């Protein structure tokens, strides 16, 4: 299951993590976000056994600080962080295959 992030735990869970983190920036009223959600959950299940990967979600309505810090203007926005730094941005609905491929690229 994807980790539910907040502004308060974001740095600890994402910036201080040595591996790769996929973060889904979303909102409950966003229709494409509702379509992206189950895909992100599937990716989380598939990567659950890999200790170097986290899959997380951040509700931008409830956590405006981090959404602002990372200049999230459209949702869904998916960002990949590696060793705490953003290394990949994807805006709009993404397939499971694309997300898994991008995560695996950054694990190399």
C-alpha positions as CSV (number, residue, x, y, z in Angstrom):
1,X,0.0,0.0,0.0
2,X,1.2,3.5,-0.8
3,X,2.5,5.5,2.1
4,X,0.3,8.6,2.9
5,X,2.6,11.6,3.2
6,X,2.0,14.9,5.0
7,X,4.0,18.1,5.1
8,X,5.2,17.0,8.5
9,X,6.7,13.6,7.6
10,X,7.7,14.3,4.0
11,X,11.4,15.2,4.7
12,X,11.8,12.1,6.9
13,X,10.2,9.7,4.5
14,X,11.4,11.1,1.2
15,X,14.4,13.5,1.6
16,X,16.2,11.4,4.2
17,X,15.6,8.0,2.4
18,X,18.6,6.7,0.6
19,X,16.7,4.9,-2.2
20,X,14.1,5.8,-4.8
21,X,10.7,7.3,-3.9
22,X,7.7,7.7,-6.2
23,X,5.4,10.4,-4.9
24,X,1.9,10.9,-6.4
25,X,0.8,14.5,-5.8
26,X,-3.1,14.3,-5.9
27,X,-6.4,15.7,-4.7
28,X,-9.7,13.9,-4.0
29,X,-11.7,16.1,-6.4
30,X,-9.4,15.4,-9.4
31,X,-10.8,12.9,-11.8
32,X,-7.5,11.9,-13.4
33,X,-6.1,11.5,-9.8
34,X,-8.9,9.0,-9.1
35,X,-7.8,7.0,-12.1
36,X,-4.1,7.3,-11.1
37,X,-4.7,6.1,-7.6
38,X,-5.2,2.4,-8.2
39,X,-2.2,2.4,-10.6
40,X,0.0,3.8,-7.9
41,X,-1.3,1.2,-5.5
42,X,-0.5,-1.6,-8.0
43,X,3.1,-0.2,-8.3
44,X,3.3,-0.1,-4.5
45,X,2.3,-3.7,-4.3
46,X,4.7,-4.8,-7.0
47,X,7.7,-2.9,-5.3
48,X,6.8,-3.9,-1.7
49,X,9.6,-6.4,-1.4
50,X,12.3,-3.9,-2.5
51,X,13.8,-2.1,0.5
52,X,15.3,0.6,-1.8
53,X,11.9,1.7,-3.1
54,X,9.0,3.6,-1.5
55,X,5.7,4.5,-3.2
56,X,3.8,7.4,-1.6
57,X,0.9,9.8,-2.1
58,X,0.6,13.5,-1.0
59,X,-2.9,15.2,-0.9
60,X,-2.1,18.7,-2.2
61,X,-5.2,20.2,-0.6
62,X,-4.1,19.1,2.9
63,X,-0.4,19.6,2.4
64,X,0.1,22.9,0.5
65,X,3.7,23.4,1.8
66,X,5.3,20.5,0.0
67,X,3.1,21.0,-3.1
68,X,4.4,24.6,-3.3
69,X,8.0,23.6,-2.5
70,X,8.1,21.2,-5.5
71,X,6.1,23.6,-7.7
72,X,3.2,21.2,-8.4
73,X,0.9,23.2,-10.7
74,X,-1.1,20.4,-12.2
75,X,-2.3,17.2,-10.8
76,X,-1.7,14.3,-10.9
77,X,2.0,15.1,-10.8
78,X,4.2,12.1,-10.1
79,X,7.8,12.8,-9.0
80,X,10.6,10.4,-8.5
81,X,13.2,11.2,-5.8
82,X,16.6,9.5,-5.6
83,X,18.6,9.9,-2.4
84,X,16.3,12.7,-1.4
85,X,16.5,14.8,-4.6
86,X,13.8,15.0,-7.3
87,X,15.1,13.3,-10.5
88,X,12.0,12.8,-12.6
89,X,8.7,14.7,-13.1
90,X,5.6,13.3,-14.8
91,X,2.4,15.3,-15.2
92,X,-0.9,13.6,-16.0
93,X,-2.1,10.1,-15.9
94,X,0.8,7.5,-16.1
95,X,0.6,3.8,-16.8
96,X,1.8,1.2,-14.4
97,X,4.4,0.1,-17.0
98,X,5.8,3.6,-17.3
99,X,6.0,4.1,-13.5
100,X,7.8,0.7,-13.0
101,X,10.2,1.4,-15.8
102,X,11.1,4.8,-14.4
103,X,11.6,3.5,-10.9
104,X,13.8,0.7,-12.2
105,X,15.9,3.2,-14.3
106,X,16.6,5.2,-11.1
107,X,17.5,2.1,-9.1
108,X,20.5,1.4,-11.4
